[in-house]
C-alpha cells in the first residue's frame, strides 16, 4: 500500500516538474542545471543526490570530499562514502581510481578495467 502511494506521489512530482520545465522554457529563463537541481532537492535522498551529481557531469571524477562540499546540509563523509560504495556495487557509477568515482554514462574504462592490479 505504501509503495503504491509512493509511486503515485512520484508520478505527481514528475508531472509537476514537467509543467515547471514547460513554464521555464516559455518564459525565456533556463531551467536549473542538473547539478543545481541535484544539490538543492531536499526531498531527494543522499544516495539519489550523489548519483545525480555524478551523472550531471559525465567525464568528471569525484572524490567523497568534493561531493560532501557540493551537497547543502550534508556533513557526514561516511554517509557519502557509503552511498558511493552502494552505487558502485550496483553498477550505477564506476570507480575511476582510488577514492575517485565517475558516471557510467561516458563509457571510459575504469582503473579496474585498464589494470586490475593497480586499482587495489
N, C-alpha and C positions, 0 to 999 in steps of 0.2 A: 504494500500500500504506500509506504513512504517513498519507495523508488519511483512509483508511478507519479506521485506528486512532484518529486524532484525533476523527473523528465518533463512534466508539464510546465514547471516553472522555468526550466532551461529553454524550452521551446518558446515560451513567452518572452524570455530575456533576449533570445536570438532575434525574435520578431521586432522587439523594441529597438535593439541595436541596429537592425537593418533600416528601420524607419528613421532613426537618428542619422545614420550614414547618408540616407537619401536627402535629409534636410541639409546636412553639411554640404553635400555635393551641389545642391541647387542654390545655396546661399553664397557660393564662391569661396567659402572657407574650407580648407583641407581638413579631413578628419585626423584625429591624432595618430601618430605613428604607432606601429605595433609595440615598439619599445616603451613609449609613453603609456600606452594603454595597458600593457602588461604590468608595468611598475606601479600604476595607480589604481588598479582594480582591487578594491578592498574585499569584494565578495569571493575573489579567487583564492584558492589555497596556495600555500607557499610552493608546493610541488608544481602546481599548474603555472604559477608565476615564473618559477625558474625555467620551466620548459618553454614558456612563451618568450622570455628574454633571450634564451639561447637561440631559438628559432627566428627571432626578429632580425638577426644579422648573420645569415649564413656565411661561412668563411672565417668568422671571428672565433677566437678561442677565449674561453673564460675560466678564471680561477674562482674558487668559492668566495674569496675575499672581495673580488670585483663584483660578484653578484650581490653579496651582502650590502655593499655600498650603493647599489642601484635600486634596491628594494626598500621603499619607505616603510619604516616601522619594524623592519627585520633587525634583530640584534643577536641572533644565536647562530654562530658559524657552524656548529654541529648540525643544526637543522638543515642548513644549506647543503652541507656535505652529504647528509642522509638523502636529501632529495636528488642530488647528483648521482649518488650510488644507485638509488632505485631507478632513476631514469635510464642509467647506463645498463643495468641488469635487464631492463625491459626492452632494450634496443630502441629507445626513443631518442637518445643522444649518443654520441661517441666520445670515447676518451681519446684526446688528441696527444696526450703525453702525460707525464707525471703531474698531477694536480690541475690539468687543463682539459676542458671539455668543449665540444663543438656540436653544431647541428648536423644531423644526418642528411639534411636537405641538399647539401653541397655535393656529396659523393666523393670527397677526397679521402684516400685511405688513412686510417688511424695509425698511430705509432705501432699498435699491436699488429696491424695488417702488414706494415712495412717490415718490421723486425721484432718478432715476439720476445726475444731476449732483452731488448733494450727497454721495453715497456715496464719491466719489473724494476 
